């Protein structure tokens, strides 16, 4: 039943992630543009260029705010990562329990410890 819940959560997160790829790309492009505009704004000396870059930066900032649903996509990607991690965690727990309960595996481990001393 736990695997089914993980499968449903992963499926929903994958659908949300796929539906928000466009805003995520738009947000990434606008953030990169804002970074370069800000760097140029700090470098320039003339007042006219600063006003122009400030106006362009404001327009790009509005465009980046428009892509706010990308934050939901990032959260969906994180949920998908957690589901993947939890899914694989269950596999490793079962194999580890089997190894620990095997008396021959414990004997081999203890024998190797004795040989190393």
C-alpha positions in Angstrom: 0.0 0.0 0.0 2.9 2.3 0.7 4.3 1.8 -2.8 0.9 2.7 -4.3 0.9 6.0 -2.3 4.4 6.7 -3.5 3.4 5.9 -7.1 0.4 8.2 -6.9 2.4 11.1 -5.3 5.2 10.6 -7.9 2.7 10.6 -10.8 1.0 13.8 -9.6 4.4 15.5 -9.1 5.6 14.4 -12.5 2.4 15.8 -14.2 2.8 19.1 -12.3 6.5 19.3 -13.3 5.7 18.6 -16.9 3.0 21.3 -17.0 5.3 23.9 -15.5 8.4 23.4 -17.6 7.5 26.5 -19.7 7.3 28.9 -16.8 10.5 27.3 -15.3 12.4 28.1 -18.5 11.0 31.6 -18.6 11.9 32.2 -15.0 15.4 31.0 -15.6 15.9 33.2 -18.7 14.5 36.3 -16.9 16.7 35.8 -13.9 19.8 35.5 -16.1 18.7 38.6 -17.9 18.2 40.4 -14.6 21.6 39.4 -13.5 23.3 40.8 -16.6 21.2 44.0 -16.6 22.2 44.5 -12.9 25.9 44.0 -13.7 25.7 46.5 -16.6 23.7 49.0 -14.4 26.6 48.9 -11.8 29.2 49.4 -14.5 27.7 52.3 -16.4 28.6 55.9 -15.6 26.0 57.9 -17.5 22.6 58.8 -16.0 20.7 58.1 -19.2 22.1 54.6 -19.5 21.2 53.9 -15.8 17.6 55.1 -16.4 17.4 52.9 -19.5 18.8 49.9 -17.8 16.6 50.5 -14.8 13.5 50.6 -17.1 14.5 47.4 -19.0 15.3 45.7 -15.6 11.9 46.7 -14.3 10.2 45.1 -17.4 12.3 41.9 -17.0 11.4 41.8 -13.3 7.7 42.0 -14.2 8.2 39.2 -16.7 9.9 37.1 -14.0 7.1 37.7 -11.6 4.7 36.5 -14.3 6.6 33.2 -14.2 5.9 32.6 -10.5 4.1 29.3 -11.1 7.6 27.9 -11.8 8.1 27.8 -8.0 5.3 25.2 -8.0 7.3 23.2 -10.6 10.5 23.4 -8.5 8.5 22.1 -5.5 7.1 19.3 -7.7 10.6 18.4 -8.8 11.6 18.2 -5.1 8.7 16.0 -4.2 9.5 13.7 -7.2 13.1 13.5 -5.8 11.8 12.6 -2.4 9.5 9.9 -3.8 12.4 8.4 -5.8 14.6 8.5 -2.7 11.9 6.9 -0.5 11.2 4.2 -3.2 14.8 3.1 -3.3 15.2 3.3 0.5 12.6 0.5 0.9 14.6 -1.8 -1.4 17.8 -1.3 0.6 16.1 -1.9 4.0 14.8 -5.3 3.0 18.1 -6.5 1.7 20.0 -5.2 4.7 17.7 -7.1 7.1 18.2 -10.3 5.2 22.0 -9.9 5.4 22.0 -9.2 9.1 19.8 -12.2 9.9 22.1 -14.6 7.9 24.5 -16.3 10.4 27.0 -17.1 7.7 27.3 -13.4 6.7 28.0 -12.5 10.3 30.6 -15.3 10.6 32.3 -14.0 7.5 32.3 -10.4 8.8 33.7 -11.5 12.2 36.3 -13.7 10.5 37.5 -10.8 8.4 37.7 -8.6 11.5 39.8 -11.3 13.3 42.2 -11.6 10.3 42.8 -7.8 10.2 44.0 -7.8 13.8 
